[in-house]
Amino acid sequence: MDALDQKIIGYLAEDARLPLAQVAKELDVATATVHARVKRLRADGVIRGSRILLDWTKVELPVAAIISLGVGTAESLTDVAARLRTIPYIVSCFAVTGEFDLQVVVRARSSEHLGQVLEDIRQVAPGMSRTVVALTTYFEGRVPPLTDG
């Protein structure tokens, strides 16, 4: 991946619906060049898809919670994560260092709904846990610069 690839990714990360012709114009390269590079980046698995950013309040999932889970040594984190994936309100799952083993991000309709999701999580991962509820989201879904320049 070279500097041009990184610039193309930067434009598409900001707005995945941006026409490739416009990206090419901004970068002062041929549209065919951008098309070919995006095709290669997808084939190489660098670009794995395009996503939309939701206004969670407008889709009635305003409650965000971060749950830290202790799994212990008896089970594989991969196996627990696979079971957690079956809970549709878990939007992210990370293996982490420190006191806990996994951290999941949940979106819920209400505090009561969050309680139901937490119960589902306890059924799948019954170990120690800690839940933090977000009060305000200032930003999310950012892609950091891929270069220092």
C-alpha positions as CSV (number, residue, x, y, z in Angstrom):
1,M,0.0,0.0,0.0
2,D,1.5,3.3,-1.1
3,A,0.7,7.0,-0.3
4,L,-1.9,7.2,-3.1
5,D,-3.7,4.1,-1.7
6,Q,-3.6,5.7,1.8
7,K,-5.1,9.0,0.4
8,I,-7.8,7.2,-1.4
9,I,-8.7,5.3,1.8
10,G,-8.7,8.6,3.6
11,Y,-11.3,10.1,1.3
12,L,-13.5,7.0,1.3
13,A,-13.2,6.7,5.1
14,E,-14.6,10.2,5.4
15,D,-17.5,9.5,3.0
16,A,-17.8,6.0,1.5
17,R,-20.4,7.3,-1.0
18,L,-18.0,9.8,-2.5
19,P,-17.9,9.1,-6.3
20,L,-14.5,7.7,-7.3
21,A,-14.3,10.3,-10.1
22,Q,-14.4,13.0,-7.4
23,V,-11.7,11.2,-5.4
24,A,-9.6,11.1,-8.6
25,K,-10.2,14.8,-9.3
26,E,-9.2,15.7,-5.7
27,L,-6.0,13.6,-6.0
28,D,-5.3,14.8,-9.6
29,V,-5.1,11.2,-11.0
30,A,-7.1,9.4,-13.6
31,T,-10.5,7.9,-12.5
32,A,-9.4,4.6,-13.9
33,T,-6.4,4.6,-11.5
34,V,-8.7,5.2,-8.5
35,H,-11.1,2.5,-9.7
36,A,-8.3,0.0,-10.2
37,R,-6.7,0.7,-6.8
38,V,-10.0,0.5,-4.9
39,K,-10.7,-2.9,-6.7
40,R,-7.2,-4.1,-5.6
41,L,-7.7,-2.8,-2.1
42,R,-11.0,-4.7,-1.8
43,A,-9.4,-7.9,-3.3
44,D,-6.5,-7.6,-0.8
45,G,-9.0,-7.3,2.1
46,V,-7.8,-3.8,3.0
47,I,-11.2,-2.3,2.3
48,R,-13.7,-4.9,3.8
49,G,-16.9,-3.0,3.0
50,S,-18.7,0.3,3.4
51,R,-20.6,1.2,6.4
52,I,-23.2,3.8,7.4
53,L,-23.0,5.9,10.6
54,L,-26.3,5.8,12.4
55,D,-27.8,8.4,14.7
56,W,-28.5,5.9,17.5
57,T,-31.2,8.1,19.0
58,K,-33.1,8.3,15.8
59,V,-33.0,4.5,15.4
60,E,-34.2,4.2,19.0
61,L,-31.0,2.7,20.4
62,P,-29.8,5.6,22.5
63,V,-28.2,3.7,25.4
64,A,-24.5,2.9,24.9
65,A,-22.7,0.7,27.4
66,I,-19.2,-0.8,27.6
67,I,-19.1,-4.1,29.4
68,S,-15.8,-5.6,30.5
69,L,-15.9,-9.4,30.9
70,G,-13.7,-11.8,32.7
71,V,-13.5,-15.2,31.0
72,G,-10.6,-16.9,32.8
73,T,-8.5,-19.7,31.6
74,A,-11.1,-22.4,31.2
75,E,-12.4,-21.2,27.8
76,S,-11.0,-19.8,24.6
77,L,-11.7,-16.1,24.1
78,T,-12.5,-16.9,20.5
79,D,-15.3,-19.3,21.6
80,V,-16.8,-16.8,24.0
81,A,-16.6,-14.1,21.4
82,A,-18.4,-16.4,18.9
83,R,-21.2,-16.9,21.4
84,L,-21.4,-13.1,22.2
85,R,-21.7,-12.5,18.4
86,T,-25.2,-14.2,18.6
87,I,-26.4,-11.3,20.8
88,P,-27.6,-8.7,18.2
89,Y,-27.2,-5.6,20.5
90,I,-23.5,-6.2,20.9
91,V,-21.9,-3.9,18.2
92,S,-18.2,-4.6,19.0
93,C,-16.1,-7.1,20.9
94,F,-12.4,-6.7,21.8
95,A,-9.9,-8.9,23.5
96,V,-8.2,-6.6,26.0
97,T,-5.4,-6.6,28.5
98,G,-5.6,-6.0,32.2
99,E,-8.2,-7.1,34.8
100,F,-10.7,-8.3,32.2
101,D,-10.4,-10.4,29.0
102,L,-13.0,-9.0,26.7
103,Q,-14.8,-5.7,26.3
104,V,-18.0,-5.4,24.4
105,V,-20.0,-2.3,23.3
106,V,-23.8,-2.6,23.5
107,R,-26.6,-0.4,22.1
108,A,-29.9,-0.6,23.8
109,R,-33.4,0.9,23.6
110,S,-33.6,1.8,27.3
111,S,-32.1,1.0,30.7
112,E,-34.6,-1.8,31.1
113,H,-33.6,-3.2,27.7
114,L,-29.9,-2.9,28.6
115,G,-30.7,-5.0,31.7
116,Q,-32.1,-7.7,29.4
117,V,-29.0,-7.6,27.1
118,L,-26.8,-7.9,30.2
119,E,-28.7,-11.0,31.3
120,D,-28.1,-12.5,27.8
121,I,-24.4,-11.7,28.1
122,R,-24.3,-13.4,31.6
123,Q,-25.8,-16.5,30.1
124,V,-23.0,-16.6,27.4
125,A,-20.1,-15.3,29.6
126,P,-21.0,-15.9,33.3
127,G,-17.7,-14.7,34.7
128,M,-16.9,-11.4,36.4
129,S,-18.1,-8.3,34.6
130,R,-18.2,-4.5,34.9
131,T,-20.6,-2.3,33.0
132,V,-20.2,1.4,32.2
133,V,-23.0,3.3,30.6
134,A,-22.1,6.2,28.3
135,L,-23.8,9.5,29.1
136,T,-22.9,11.4,25.9
137,T,-21.2,10.4,22.6
138,Y,-19.0,13.1,21.4
139,F,-17.7,11.2,18.4
140,E,-17.3,7.7,17.1
141,G,-16.4,5.8,14.0
142,R,-13.3,7.8,13.1
143,V,-10.5,6.5,11.0
144,P,-7.1,7.8,12.1
145,P,-4.7,9.1,9.5
146,L,-2.9,6.3,7.7
147,T,0.2,8.4,7.2
148,D,2.1,11.0,9.3
149,G,2.0,13.5,6.4
